[in-house]
Amino acid sequence: MLDRLTGLEVFAKVAAAGSFSAAGRALGLSQTMVTKHIAALEARLGVKLFHRSTRRLSITEAGRSYLEASERILADIDAAEAAVAADRVEPRGLLRLNAPVAFGTRQIAPLLSEFAQRHPLVTVELGLNDRLVDLADEGWDSAIRIGSLSDSSLIARRIAPCRTVVCAAPSYLAARGNPRTVSSLTNHNSLGYTLSRVTGVDRWSFGAQGEITVPVSGNLRANNGDALRTAAIAGQGLAYLPSFIVADDLRAGTLVALDLDQPTVEFGGIYAVFLPDRHPAAKVRAFIDFIANRFAPEPPWDRDFVPPATGVVATD
């Protein structure tokens, strides 16, 4: 069966050129192939599209009606292909980006104004939640992931490290003492993060490879790092959090980093992920390049601040 779209193109070219041979030369087809396309089209429609004689070729009334519709269809296809091609070259359209709540609020949202100035044809939709979204099923163009990457079908680009720190408010340390060893943490009120195995509700991990596990307990557990940060600033207990959440507080002195005898565990890294595509849309490439440049060579939250020694295990 001959291709229907090619048939439309051949028909429109014959109508414009006034002959099968001229249309064939323009399309790079033999006159025989042009004749087959027109014959197949007429057979499918059940009408004659052209009057043929030995001296001339003229379009029928049915052919003129069909030509108008065909030209609209071909123009729409050309416009659609041009739009897709433009999306590959120039950042444009709706960019749907998903990020964890704390990281998206603190580190992504402040950059969006500058990104918009650089790429005025892009509209960003920022979705914030702490679950792993399905990019394909939920229609996200890209997502920020922290820690180990379980979905190997995605393309990932590391945009920053994710260092961690155990910290507390000066008021808490004044009242309860400043622990110097990880073993002494069992005597403190440790605020637990319910979505992490490393900094969880009943045990915290330390050491260069996360090999040291310390039992902990506390009177607050939460599934959001900012909630734990707020409680720690209020003096409620110790918090084991990524530096991107608490770095500003450590600089300001509202939180103090504990200098323990074992390094905290790094959450592997912070990644921008997107669906595999040989030619990802320009808007996706532009955004990932933009944030990667903003976070290199050292992420802004860690600049001028050196957290205590951190291991390199990617466990969450």
C-alpha positions as CSV (number, residue, x, y, z in Angstrom):
1,M,0.0,0.0,0.0
2,L,1.4,3.4,-1.0
3,D,2.0,5.9,1.7
4,R,-1.0,8.2,2.0
5,L,1.0,11.3,3.0
6,T,3.3,10.9,0.0
7,G,0.2,10.5,-2.1
8,L,-1.0,13.9,-0.9
9,E,2.4,15.5,-1.7
10,V,2.5,13.9,-5.1
11,F,-1.1,15.1,-5.9
12,A,-0.4,18.7,-4.8
13,K,2.8,18.7,-6.8
14,V,1.1,17.4,-10.0
15,A,-1.6,20.0,-9.6
16,A,1.0,22.8,-9.2
17,A,3.3,21.5,-12.0
18,G,0.6,20.6,-14.5
19,S,2.2,17.3,-15.5
20,F,3.2,14.0,-14.1
21,S,6.7,14.2,-15.4
22,A,7.4,17.7,-14.0
23,A,6.0,16.7,-10.6
24,G,8.3,13.6,-10.7
25,R,11.4,15.7,-11.4
26,A,10.5,18.0,-8.6
27,L,10.0,15.2,-6.1
28,G,12.8,12.9,-7.3
29,L,10.3,10.2,-8.5
30,S,9.9,8.5,-11.8
31,Q,6.8,9.3,-13.9
32,T,5.7,5.7,-13.4
33,M,5.7,6.1,-9.6
34,V,3.9,9.4,-9.8
35,T,1.2,7.7,-11.9
36,K,0.9,4.9,-9.4
37,H,0.4,7.4,-6.5
38,I,-2.3,9.3,-8.4
39,A,-4.1,6.1,-9.4
40,A,-4.0,4.8,-5.9
41,L,-5.4,8.1,-4.6
42,E,-8.2,8.1,-7.1
43,A,-9.1,4.5,-6.4
44,R,-9.3,5.1,-2.7
45,L,-11.4,8.3,-3.1
46,G,-13.6,6.9,-5.9
47,V,-13.3,10.0,-8.1
48,K,-11.1,11.3,-10.9
49,L,-8.7,14.0,-9.8
50,F,-7.4,15.0,-13.2
51,H,-8.6,15.0,-16.8
52,R,-6.0,13.4,-18.9
53,S,-5.4,13.8,-22.7
54,T,-2.5,13.4,-25.0
55,R,-1.9,17.1,-25.0
56,R,-2.8,18.4,-21.5
57,L,-3.6,17.6,-17.9
58,S,-6.3,19.5,-16.0
59,I,-7.7,19.2,-12.5
60,T,-11.3,18.1,-12.0
61,E,-13.8,19.9,-9.8
62,A,-13.5,17.1,-7.2
63,G,-9.7,17.5,-7.6
64,R,-9.9,21.2,-6.8
65,S,-11.9,20.6,-3.6
66,Y,-9.5,17.8,-2.6
67,L,-6.5,20.1,-3.4
68,E,-7.7,22.8,-1.0
69,A,-8.0,20.2,1.9
70,S,-4.7,18.6,0.9
71,E,-2.8,21.9,1.0
72,R,-4.2,22.7,4.4
73,I,-3.1,19.3,5.7
74,L,0.4,19.6,4.2
75,A,0.8,23.1,5.6
76,D,-0.2,21.9,9.1
77,I,2.3,19.1,8.9
78,D,5.0,21.6,7.8
79,A,4.1,23.9,10.6
80,A,4.2,21.0,13.2
81,E,7.6,19.8,11.9
82,A,9.0,23.3,12.0
83,A,7.7,23.8,15.6
84,V,9.3,20.5,16.7
85,A,12.6,21.4,15.0
86,A,12.5,24.8,16.7
87,D,12.0,23.2,20.1
88,R,15.2,21.2,19.4
89,V,17.2,24.3,18.7
90,E,15.7,27.2,20.7
91,P,14.5,26.8,24.3
92,R,10.8,27.4,24.2
93,G,7.5,26.1,25.5
94,L,6.4,24.7,28.9
95,L,9.1,23.1,31.0
96,R,7.7,20.9,33.7
97,L,10.3,20.4,36.4
98,N,9.9,18.4,39.6
99,A,12.1,18.7,42.7
100,P,12.2,17.7,46.4
101,V,10.4,20.3,48.5
102,A,13.3,21.7,50.5
103,F,15.8,21.7,47.6
104,G,13.3,23.1,45.2
105,T,12.2,25.9,47.5
106,R,15.7,26.8,48.7
107,Q,17.9,26.2,45.7
108,I,15.8,26.0,42.5
109,A,13.1,28.6,43.0
110,P,15.6,31.5,43.6
111,L,17.2,30.8,40.2
112,L,14.0,30.8,38.1
113,S,13.9,34.6,37.6
114,E,17.3,34.7,36.0
115,F,16.5,31.6,33.9
116,A,13.4,33.4,32.7
117,Q,15.4,36.4,31.7
118,R,17.8,34.3,29.7
119,H,15.1,32.2,28.1
120,P,11.9,34.3,27.7
121,L,10.2,31.8,25.5
122,V,10.2,29.1,28.2
123,T,7.5,28.9,30.9
124,V,8.5,26.8,34.0
125,E,6.1,24.7,36.0
126,L,7.8,23.8,39.2
127,G,6.3,20.8,41.1
128,L,7.5,20.2,44.6
129,N,7.2,16.9,46.5
130,D,9.4,14.4,48.2
131,R,8.3,11.3,46.3
132,L,9.9,9.8,43.2
133,V,7.7,10.9,40.3
134,D,7.4,8.9,37.1
135,L,8.5,11.3,34.4
136,A,6.9,9.5,31.5
137,D,3.5,8.7,33.2
138,E,3.2,12.1,34.9
139,G,4.5,14.3,32.0
140,W,7.5,15.8,33.7
141,D,10.4,17.0,31.4
142,S,13.0,16.8,34.2
143,A,13.4,16.1,37.9
144,I,15.9,16.7,40.6
145,R,16.9,13.6,42.5
146,I,19.0,13.4,45.6
147,G,21.0,10.3,46.6
148,S,21.3,7.0,44.7
149,L,19.5,6.7,41.4
150,S,17.3,3.6,41.3
151,D,15.8,4.2,37.8
152,S,18.5,3.2,35.3
153,S,16.2,4.1,32.4
154,L,16.7,7.8,33.0
155,I,19.5,10.0,31.8
156,A,21.2,11.6,34.8
157,R,23.6,14.6,35.2
158,R,25.3,15.2,38.5
159,I,24.9,18.9,39.3
160,A,26.2,19.1,42.9
161,P,27.4,17.1,45.9
162,C,25.0,16.6,48.8
163,R,27.0,17.0,52.0
164,T,25.4,16.5,55.4
165,V,25.9,17.9,58.9
166,V,24.7,17.2,62.4
167,C,23.7,20.4,64.0
168,A,21.9,22.0,66.9
169,A,20.9,25.4,68.2
170,P,23.3,27.1,70.7
171,S,20.5,27.0,73.3
172,Y,20.2,23.2,73.0
173,L,24.0,22.7,73.3
174,A,24.1,25.1,76.3
175,A,21.4,23.1,78.1
176,R,22.4,19.5,77.0
177,G,26.1,19.8,76.2
178,N,28.0,19.5,73.0
179,P,28.6,15.9,71.9
180,R,32.0,15.1,70.5
181,T,31.6,11.4,69.6
182,V,28.9,9.7,67.6
183,S,28.4,7.2,70.4
184,S,27.3,10.0,72.7
185,L,24.5,10.9,70.4
186,T,22.4,8.2,72.1
187,N,22.1,10.5,75.1
188,H,20.5,13.3,73.0
189,N,17.2,14.2,71.5
190,S,17.7,13.4,67.9
191,L,15.2,14.6,65.4
192,G,14.4,11.9,62.8
193,Y,13.9,12.1,59.1
194,T,11.3,9.4,58.1
195,L,12.3,9.3,54.4
196,S,16.0,8.5,55.0
197,R,17.9,5.4,56.1
198,V,21.0,7.4,56.9
199,T,19.5,10.0,59.1
200,G,16.4,8.1,60.1
201,V,14.2,7.9,63.2
202,D,16.1,5.3,65.2
203,R,19.6,5.1,63.8
204,W,22.1,7.4,62.2
205,S,25.0,6.3,60.0
206,F,28.5,7.7,60.0
207,G,32.0,6.8,58.7
208,A,33.7,7.1,55.4
209,Q,31.5,4.4,53.9
210,G,28.5,4.7,56.2
211,E,29.7,1.6,58.2
212,I,29.1,3.0,61.6
213,T,25.5,2.9,62.9
214,V,24.4,4.7,66.0
215,P,21.0,4.1,67.7
216,V,19.2,7.4,68.3
217,S,15.8,8.5,69.6
218,G,13.9,11.7,69.8
219,N,10.5,13.3,70.4
220,L,10.1,14.5,66.8
221,R,10.1,12.8,63.4
222,A,9.2,14.3,60.1
223,N,9.2,13.7,56.3
224,N,10.5,17.2,55.5
225,G,14.0,18.5,56.2
226,D,12.8,22.1,56.7
227,A,10.4,21.0,59.5
228,L,13.4,19.4,61.3
229,R,15.5,22.5,60.7
230,T,12.8,24.7,62.3
231,A,12.6,22.4,65.3
232,A,16.4,22.4,65.6
233,I,16.6,26.2,65.5
234,A,14.0,26.3,68.3
235,G,16.3,24.2,70.4
236,Q,14.3,21.0,70.3
237,G,17.2,18.7,69.5
238,L,19.9,17.5,67.1
239,A,19.3,17.4,63.4
240,Y,21.2,15.4,60.7
241,L,20.5,17.3,57.5
242,P,21.9,18.1,54.1
243,S,24.0,21.3,54.1
244,F,21.8,22.9,51.4
245,I,19.1,23.1,54.1
246,V,21.1,24.5,57.0
247,A,24.2,26.2,55.5
248,D,22.7,29.7,55.9
249,D,21.8,29.0,59.5
250,L,25.3,27.7,60.3
251,R,26.8,30.9,58.8
252,A,24.4,33.0,60.9
253,G,25.0,31.1,64.0
254,T,21.4,30.1,64.6
255,L,22.7,26.5,64.2
256,V,26.1,25.0,65.2
257,A,27.7,22.1,63.3
258,L,28.9,19.4,65.6
259,D,32.6,18.4,65.2
260,L,32.2,14.6,65.7
261,D,34.9,11.9,65.8
262,Q,33.4,10.3,62.6
263,P,32.4,11.8,59.3
264,T,28.8,12.2,58.3
265,V,27.6,10.4,55.3
266,E,27.2,12.3,52.0
267,F,24.0,11.6,50.2
268,G,25.9,10.7,47.0
269,G,24.9,13.7,44.9
270,I,22.2,15.9,43.5
271,Y,21.2,15.0,40.0
272,A,19.0,16.4,37.2
273,V,17.3,13.5,35.4
274,F,15.3,13.3,32.2
275,L,13.9,10.7,29.8
276,P,16.3,9.1,27.3
277,D,16.3,10.9,24.0
278,R,19.0,11.2,21.4
279,H,18.0,14.9,21.0
280,P,16.4,16.2,24.2
281,A,14.4,19.4,23.9
282,A,16.4,22.6,24.0
283,K,14.4,23.8,27.0
284,V,15.6,20.7,29.0
285,R,19.2,21.1,27.9
286,A,19.1,24.8,28.7
287,F,17.8,24.4,32.2
288,I,20.1,21.6,33.2
289,D,23.1,23.5,31.8
290,F,22.0,26.6,33.6
291,I,21.7,25.1,37.1
292,A,24.8,23.0,36.6
293,N,26.8,26.1,35.9
294,R,25.2,27.9,38.9
295,F,26.2,25.0,41.2
296,A,29.8,24.6,39.9
297,P,32.5,24.3,40.8
298,E,31.1,24.5,44.4
299,P,27.4,24.8,45.1
300,P,26.5,28.2,46.5
301,W,25.2,26.8,49.8
302,D,28.7,25.3,50.6
303,R,30.8,28.3,49.4
304,D,32.7,30.0,52.3
305,F,31.4,27.2,54.5
306,V,33.3,24.0,55.1
307,P,31.1,21.4,56.8
308,P,32.7,18.8,59.1
309,A,34.3,15.8,57.4
310,T,31.9,13.9,55.2
311,G,32.0,10.4,53.8
312,V,31.1,9.5,50.3
313,V,28.5,6.8,50.5
314,A,25.4,7.3,48.3
315,T,22.8,5.4,50.2
316,D,19.6,7.5,50.0
